[in-house]
Amino acid sequence: MGTSAATGQQGEELAASYLKRNGYRICERNVRFKRLEIDIIAYDKKRKMMVFVEVKARSHPSLEYPIRTAVDQRKRRALRQAVARWVNKHEYEGPGRIDIVCIGDGKMQEHIMDIGSDFY
């Protein structure tokens, strides 16, 4: 693909496909609140909760710098702020969590569930 934007877009497509195959219903994608963004909002049918997904994609993953390390404390704080805005806007009162889906070299690498969903 070449550019980081293209890698990110392909990563989001792969992540959405992965989530669907695993019983999630995709509700929204690329939700923005000014500079805050949620890549995918999905409903986990098995656990009956909303899942706010950050997708991290790299064209060439490195063992030295795993993809999961790209979601640092600053990014986690921004995700929690975006989720809080979505929850408020939609008056959502049910359970939820924040996940990370890591895509590397065009393949699903890792799904990290509940990275600290302390927004309720």
Rosetta constraint file for C-alpha pairs under 8 A:
AtomPair CA 1 CA 6 HARMONIC 5.89 0.50
AtomPair CA 1 CA 7 HARMONIC 6.30 0.50
AtomPair CA 2 CA 6 HARMONIC 6.74 0.50
AtomPair CA 2 CA 7 HARMONIC 7.08 0.50
AtomPair CA 3 CA 7 HARMONIC 6.22 0.50
AtomPair CA 4 CA 8 HARMONIC 6.00 0.50
AtomPair CA 4 CA 58 HARMONIC 7.95 0.50
AtomPair CA 5 CA 9 HARMONIC 6.13 0.50
AtomPair CA 6 CA 10 HARMONIC 6.08 0.50
AtomPair CA 7 CA 11 HARMONIC 5.97 0.50
AtomPair CA 7 CA 57 HARMONIC 6.43 0.50
AtomPair CA 7 CA 58 HARMONIC 6.66 0.50
AtomPair CA 7 CA 59 HARMONIC 6.37 0.50
AtomPair CA 8 CA 12 HARMONIC 6.18 0.50
AtomPair CA 8 CA 55 HARMONIC 7.88 0.50
AtomPair CA 8 CA 56 HARMONIC 7.24 0.50
AtomPair CA 8 CA 57 HARMONIC 5.62 0.50
AtomPair CA 8 CA 58 HARMONIC 7.65 0.50
AtomPair CA 9 CA 13 HARMONIC 6.38 0.50
AtomPair CA 10 CA 14 HARMONIC 6.24 0.50
AtomPair CA 10 CA 106 HARMONIC 7.55 0.50
AtomPair CA 11 CA 15 HARMONIC 6.01 0.50
AtomPair CA 11 CA 55 HARMONIC 6.89 0.50
AtomPair CA 11 CA 56 HARMONIC 7.12 0.50
AtomPair CA 11 CA 57 HARMONIC 5.24 0.50
AtomPair CA 11 CA 103 HARMONIC 5.75 0.50
AtomPair CA 11 CA 106 HARMONIC 7.03 0.50
AtomPair CA 12 CA 16 HARMONIC 6.04 0.50
AtomPair CA 12 CA 39 HARMONIC 7.37 0.50
AtomPair CA 12 CA 40 HARMONIC 7.90 0.50
AtomPair CA 12 CA 55 HARMONIC 6.14 0.50
AtomPair CA 12 CA 57 HARMONIC 7.93 0.50
AtomPair CA 13 CA 17 HARMONIC 6.23 0.50
AtomPair CA 14 CA 18 HARMONIC 6.11 0.50
AtomPair CA 14 CA 103 HARMONIC 7.54 0.50
AtomPair CA 14 CA 106 HARMONIC 7.81 0.50
AtomPair CA 14 CA 107 HARMONIC 7.41 0.50
AtomPair CA 14 CA 108 HARMONIC 7.07 0.50
AtomPair CA 15 CA 19 HARMONIC 6.14 0.50
AtomPair CA 15 CA 55 HARMONIC 6.95 0.50
AtomPair CA 15 CA 101 HARMONIC 6.42 0.50
AtomPair CA 15 CA 102 HARMONIC 7.90 0.50
AtomPair CA 15 CA 103 HARMONIC 7.30 0.50
AtomPair CA 15 CA 108 HARMONIC 7.17 0.50
AtomPair CA 16 CA 20 HARMONIC 6.18 0.50
AtomPair CA 16 CA 26 HARMONIC 7.08 0.50
AtomPair CA 16 CA 40 HARMONIC 7.49 0.50
AtomPair CA 17 CA 21 HARMONIC 6.19 0.50
AtomPair CA 18 CA 22 HARMONIC 6.31 0.50
AtomPair CA 18 CA 108 HARMONIC 7.54 0.50
AtomPair CA 19 CA 23 HARMONIC 6.53 0.50
AtomPair CA 19 CA 24 HARMONIC 5.26 0.50
AtomPair CA 19 CA 25 HARMONIC 7.59 0.50
AtomPair CA 19 CA 26 HARMONIC 7.78 0.50
AtomPair CA 20 CA 24 HARMONIC 4.89 0.50
AtomPair CA 20 CA 25 HARMONIC 6.05 0.50
AtomPair CA 20 CA 26 HARMONIC 7.06 0.50
AtomPair CA 23 CA 44 HARMONIC 6.71 0.50
AtomPair CA 23 CA 45 HARMONIC 6.25 0.50
AtomPair CA 23 CA 46 HARMONIC 7.12 0.50
AtomPair CA 24 CA 42 HARMONIC 6.05 0.50
AtomPair CA 24 CA 43 HARMONIC 5.38 0.50
AtomPair CA 24 CA 44 HARMONIC 4.72 0.50
AtomPair CA 24 CA 45 HARMONIC 5.92 0.50
AtomPair CA 25 CA 42 HARMONIC 5.34 0.50
AtomPair CA 25 CA 43 HARMONIC 5.04 0.50
AtomPair CA 25 CA 44 HARMONIC 6.75 0.50
AtomPair CA 25 CA 45 HARMONIC 7.32 0.50
AtomPair CA 26 CA 40 HARMONIC 7.20 0.50
AtomPair CA 26 CA 41 HARMONIC 6.24 0.50
AtomPair CA 26 CA 42 HARMONIC 4.32 0.50
AtomPair CA 26 CA 43 HARMONIC 6.48 0.50
AtomPair CA 27 CA 40 HARMONIC 7.68 0.50
AtomPair CA 27 CA 41 HARMONIC 5.53 0.50
AtomPair CA 27 CA 42 HARMONIC 5.11 0.50
AtomPair CA 27 CA 43 HARMONIC 6.89 0.50
AtomPair CA 28 CA 40 HARMONIC 5.91 0.50
AtomPair CA 28 CA 41 HARMONIC 5.08 0.50
AtomPair CA 28 CA 42 HARMONIC 6.94 0.50
AtomPair CA 29 CA 38 HARMONIC 7.25 0.50
AtomPair CA 29 CA 39 HARMONIC 5.51 0.50
AtomPair CA 29 CA 40 HARMONIC 4.46 0.50
AtomPair CA 29 CA 41 HARMONIC 6.18 0.50
AtomPair CA 30 CA 37 HARMONIC 6.42 0.50
AtomPair CA 30 CA 38 HARMONIC 5.69 0.50
AtomPair CA 30 CA 39 HARMONIC 4.53 0.50
AtomPair CA 30 CA 40 HARMONIC 6.19 0.50
AtomPair CA 31 CA 37 HARMONIC 5.51 0.50
AtomPair CA 31 CA 38 HARMONIC 5.14 0.50
AtomPair CA 31 CA 39 HARMONIC 6.49 0.50
AtomPair CA 31 CA 40 HARMONIC 7.50 0.50
AtomPair CA 32 CA 36 HARMONIC 5.70 0.50
AtomPair CA 32 CA 37 HARMONIC 4.48 0.50
AtomPair CA 32 CA 38 HARMONIC 6.60 0.50
AtomPair CA 32 CA 82 HARMONIC 7.80 0.50
AtomPair CA 33 CA 37 HARMONIC 6.27 0.50
AtomPair CA 33 CA 82 HARMONIC 6.66 0.50
AtomPair CA 33 CA 85 HARMONIC 7.57 0.50
AtomPair CA 36 CA 78 HARMONIC 6.39 0.50
AtomPair CA 36 CA 79 HARMONIC 7.21 0.50
AtomPair CA 36 CA 81 HARMONIC 7.57 0.50
AtomPair CA 36 CA 82 HARMONIC 5.56 0.50
AtomPair CA 37 CA 79 HARMONIC 7.16 0.50
AtomPair CA 37 CA 82 HARMONIC 6.20 0.50
AtomPair CA 38 CA 52 HARMONIC 6.64 0.50
AtomPair CA 38 CA 53 HARMONIC 6.65 0.50
AtomPair CA 38 CA 54 HARMONIC 6.42 0.50
AtomPair CA 38 CA 79 HARMONIC 6.83 0.50
AtomPair CA 38 CA 82 HARMONIC 6.62 0.50
AtomPair CA 38 CA 83 HARMONIC 7.37 0.50
AtomPair CA 39 CA 52 HARMONIC 7.67 0.50
AtomPair CA 39 CA 53 HARMONIC 5.95 0.50
AtomPair CA 39 CA 54 HARMONIC 5.43 0.50
AtomPair CA 39 CA 55 HARMONIC 6.32 0.50
AtomPair CA 40 CA 52 HARMONIC 6.06 0.50
AtomPair CA 40 CA 53 HARMONIC 4.99 0.50
AtomPair CA 40 CA 54 HARMONIC 6.83 0.50
AtomPair CA 40 CA 55 HARMONIC 7.79 0.50
AtomPair CA 41 CA 50 HARMONIC 7.03 0.50
AtomPair CA 41 CA 51 HARMONIC 5.76 0.50
AtomPair CA 41 CA 52 HARMONIC 4.73 0.50
AtomPair CA 41 CA 53 HARMONIC 6.09 0.50
AtomPair CA 42 CA 50 HARMONIC 5.85 0.50
AtomPair CA 42 CA 51 HARMONIC 5.15 0.50
AtomPair CA 42 CA 52 HARMONIC 6.55 0.50
AtomPair CA 42 CA 53 HARMONIC 7.58 0.50
AtomPair CA 43 CA 48 HARMONIC 7.01 0.50
AtomPair CA 43 CA 49 HARMONIC 5.75 0.50
AtomPair CA 43 CA 50 HARMONIC 4.54 0.50
AtomPair CA 43 CA 51 HARMONIC 5.83 0.50
AtomPair CA 44 CA 48 HARMONIC 5.43 0.50
AtomPair CA 44 CA 49 HARMONIC 5.34 0.50
AtomPair CA 44 CA 50 HARMONIC 6.14 0.50
AtomPair CA 44 CA 51 HARMONIC 6.56 0.50
AtomPair CA 45 CA 49 HARMONIC 7.03 0.50
AtomPair CA 48 CA 95 HARMONIC 7.75 0.50
AtomPair CA 49 CA 94 HARMONIC 6.84 0.50
AtomPair CA 49 CA 95 HARMONIC 5.12 0.50
AtomPair CA 49 CA 96 HARMONIC 5.07 0.50
AtomPair CA 49 CA 97 HARMONIC 7.61 0.50
AtomPair CA 50 CA 94 HARMONIC 7.67 0.50
AtomPair CA 50 CA 95 HARMONIC 6.49 0.50
AtomPair CA 50 CA 96 HARMONIC 4.56 0.50
AtomPair CA 50 CA 97 HARMONIC 6.65 0.50
AtomPair CA 51 CA 96 HARMONIC 5.56 0.50
AtomPair CA 51 CA 97 HARMONIC 5.12 0.50
AtomPair CA 51 CA 98 HARMONIC 5.75 0.50
AtomPair CA 51 CA 99 HARMONIC 6.77 0.50
AtomPair CA 52 CA 83 HARMONIC 7.12 0.50
AtomPair CA 52 CA 96 HARMONIC 7.56 0.50
AtomPair CA 52 CA 97 HARMONIC 6.26 0.50
AtomPair CA 52 CA 98 HARMONIC 4.73 0.50
AtomPair CA 52 CA 99 HARMONIC 6.19 0.50
AtomPair CA 53 CA 98 HARMONIC 5.84 0.50
AtomPair CA 53 CA 99 HARMONIC 4.86 0.50
AtomPair CA 53 CA 100 HARMONIC 5.58 0.50
AtomPair CA 53 CA 101 HARMONIC 6.87 0.50
AtomPair CA 54 CA 79 HARMONIC 7.94 0.50
AtomPair CA 54 CA 98 HARMONIC 7.61 0.50
AtomPair CA 54 CA 99 HARMONIC 6.29 0.50
AtomPair CA 54 CA 100 HARMONIC 4.82 0.50
AtomPair CA 54 CA 101 HARMONIC 6.32 0.50
AtomPair CA 55 CA 100 HARMONIC 5.82 0.50
AtomPair CA 55 CA 101 HARMONIC 4.92 0.50
AtomPair CA 55 CA 102 HARMONIC 6.03 0.50
AtomPair CA 55 CA 103 HARMONIC 7.46 0.50
AtomPair CA 56 CA 67 HARMONIC 6.63 0.50
AtomPair CA 56 CA 68 HARMONIC 7.54 0.50
AtomPair CA 56 CA 70 HARMONIC 7.35 0.50
AtomPair CA 56 CA 100 HARMONIC 7.22 0.50
AtomPair CA 56 CA 101 HARMONIC 6.28 0.50
AtomPair CA 56 CA 102 HARMONIC 4.92 0.50
AtomPair CA 56 CA 103 HARMONIC 6.12 0.50
AtomPair CA 57 CA 67 HARMONIC 7.30 0.50
AtomPair CA 57 CA 102 HARMONIC 5.88 0.50
AtomPair CA 57 CA 103 HARMONIC 4.51 0.50
AtomPair CA 57 CA 104 HARMONIC 5.64 0.50
AtomPair CA 58 CA 67 HARMONIC 7.22 0.50
AtomPair CA 58 CA 103 HARMONIC 6.43 0.50
AtomPair CA 58 CA 104 HARMONIC 4.94 0.50
AtomPair CA 58 CA 105 HARMONIC 6.34 0.50
AtomPair CA 59 CA 104 HARMONIC 5.76 0.50
AtomPair CA 59 CA 105 HARMONIC 4.56 0.50
AtomPair CA 59 CA 106 HARMONIC 6.67 0.50
AtomPair CA 60 CA 104 HARMONIC 6.25 0.50
AtomPair CA 60 CA 105 HARMONIC 5.25 0.50
AtomPair CA 61 CA 65 HARMONIC 7.67 0.50
AtomPair CA 61 CA 66 HARMONIC 6.82 0.50
AtomPair CA 61 CA 67 HARMONIC 6.69 0.50
AtomPair CA 61 CA 104 HARMONIC 5.32 0.50
AtomPair CA 61 CA 105 HARMONIC 6.48 0.50
AtomPair CA 62 CA 66 HARMONIC 5.85 0.50
AtomPair CA 62 CA 67 HARMONIC 7.64 0.50
AtomPair CA 65 CA 69 HARMONIC 6.72 0.50
AtomPair CA 66 CA 70 HARMONIC 7.77 0.50
AtomPair CA 67 CA 102 HARMONIC 6.20 0.50
AtomPair CA 67 CA 103 HARMONIC 7.85 0.50
AtomPair CA 67 CA 104 HARMONIC 7.64 0.50
AtomPair CA 68 CA 100 HARMONIC 7.60 0.50
AtomPair CA 68 CA 102 HARMONIC 6.71 0.50
AtomPair CA 71 CA 75 HARMONIC 5.54 0.50
AtomPair CA 71 CA 76 HARMONIC 6.41 0.50
AtomPair CA 72 CA 76 HARMONIC 6.20 0.50
AtomPair CA 73 CA 77 HARMONIC 6.10 0.50
AtomPair CA 74 CA 78 HARMONIC 6.33 0.50
AtomPair CA 75 CA 79 HARMONIC 6.13 0.50
AtomPair CA 76 CA 80 HARMONIC 6.19 0.50
AtomPair CA 77 CA 81 HARMONIC 6.25 0.50
AtomPair CA 78 CA 82 HARMONIC 6.20 0.50
AtomPair CA 79 CA 83 HARMONIC 6.09 0.50
AtomPair CA 79 CA 98 HARMONIC 7.98 0.50
AtomPair CA 80 CA 84 HARMONIC 6.04 0.50
AtomPair CA 80 CA 117 HARMONIC 7.07 0.50
AtomPair CA 80 CA 118 HARMONIC 7.60 0.50
AtomPair CA 80 CA 119 HARMONIC 6.21 0.50
AtomPair CA 81 CA 85 HARMONIC 6.29 0.50
AtomPair CA 82 CA 86 HARMONIC 6.26 0.50
AtomPair CA 83 CA 87 HARMONIC 6.03 0.50
AtomPair CA 83 CA 119 HARMONIC 7.41 0.50
AtomPair CA 84 CA 88 HARMONIC 6.09 0.50
AtomPair CA 84 CA 119 HARMONIC 6.12 0.50
AtomPair CA 85 CA 89 HARMONIC 5.99 0.50
AtomPair CA 86 CA 90 HARMONIC 6.07 0.50
AtomPair CA 87 CA 91 HARMONIC 5.63 0.50
AtomPair CA 87 CA 92 HARMONIC 4.95 0.50
AtomPair CA 87 CA 93 HARMONIC 7.42 0.50
AtomPair CA 88 CA 92 HARMONIC 6.71 0.50
AtomPair CA 96 CA 117 HARMONIC 7.27 0.50
AtomPair CA 97 CA 113 HARMONIC 7.65 0.50
AtomPair CA 97 CA 114 HARMONIC 5.28 0.50
AtomPair CA 97 CA 115 HARMONIC 7.68 0.50
AtomPair CA 97 CA 116 HARMONIC 7.47 0.50
AtomPair CA 97 CA 117 HARMONIC 4.90 0.50
AtomPair CA 98 CA 113 HARMONIC 6.87 0.50
AtomPair CA 98 CA 114 HARMONIC 5.02 0.50
AtomPair CA 98 CA 115 HARMONIC 5.83 0.50
AtomPair CA 98 CA 116 HARMONIC 6.81 0.50
AtomPair CA 98 CA 117 HARMONIC 5.40 0.50
AtomPair CA 99 CA 111 HARMONIC 7.17 0.50
AtomPair CA 99 CA 112 HARMONIC 5.59 0.50
AtomPair CA 99 CA 113 HARMONIC 4.56 0.50
AtomPair CA 99 CA 114 HARMONIC 5.12 0.50
AtomPair CA 99 CA 115 HARMONIC 5.96 0.50
AtomPair CA 100 CA 111 HARMONIC 5.88 0.50
AtomPair CA 100 CA 112 HARMONIC 5.11 0.50
AtomPair CA 100 CA 113 HARMONIC 6.63 0.50
AtomPair CA 100 CA 115 HARMONIC 7.50 0.50
AtomPair CA 101 CA 108 HARMONIC 7.80 0.50
AtomPair CA 101 CA 109 HARMONIC 7.76 0.50
AtomPair CA 101 CA 110 HARMONIC 5.92 0.50
AtomPair CA 101 CA 111 HARMONIC 4.56 0.50
AtomPair CA 101 CA 112 HARMONIC 6.35 0.50
AtomPair CA 102 CA 108 HARMONIC 6.41 0.50
AtomPair CA 102 CA 109 HARMONIC 5.42 0.50
AtomPair CA 102 CA 110 HARMONIC 5.06 0.50
AtomPair CA 102 CA 111 HARMONIC 6.30 0.50
AtomPair CA 103 CA 107 HARMONIC 5.49 0.50
AtomPair CA 103 CA 108 HARMONIC 4.69 0.50
AtomPair CA 103 CA 109 HARMONIC 5.24 0.50
AtomPair CA 103 CA 110 HARMONIC 7.15 0.50
AtomPair CA 104 CA 108 HARMONIC 6.50 0.50
AtomPair CA 104 CA 109 HARMONIC 6.02 0.50
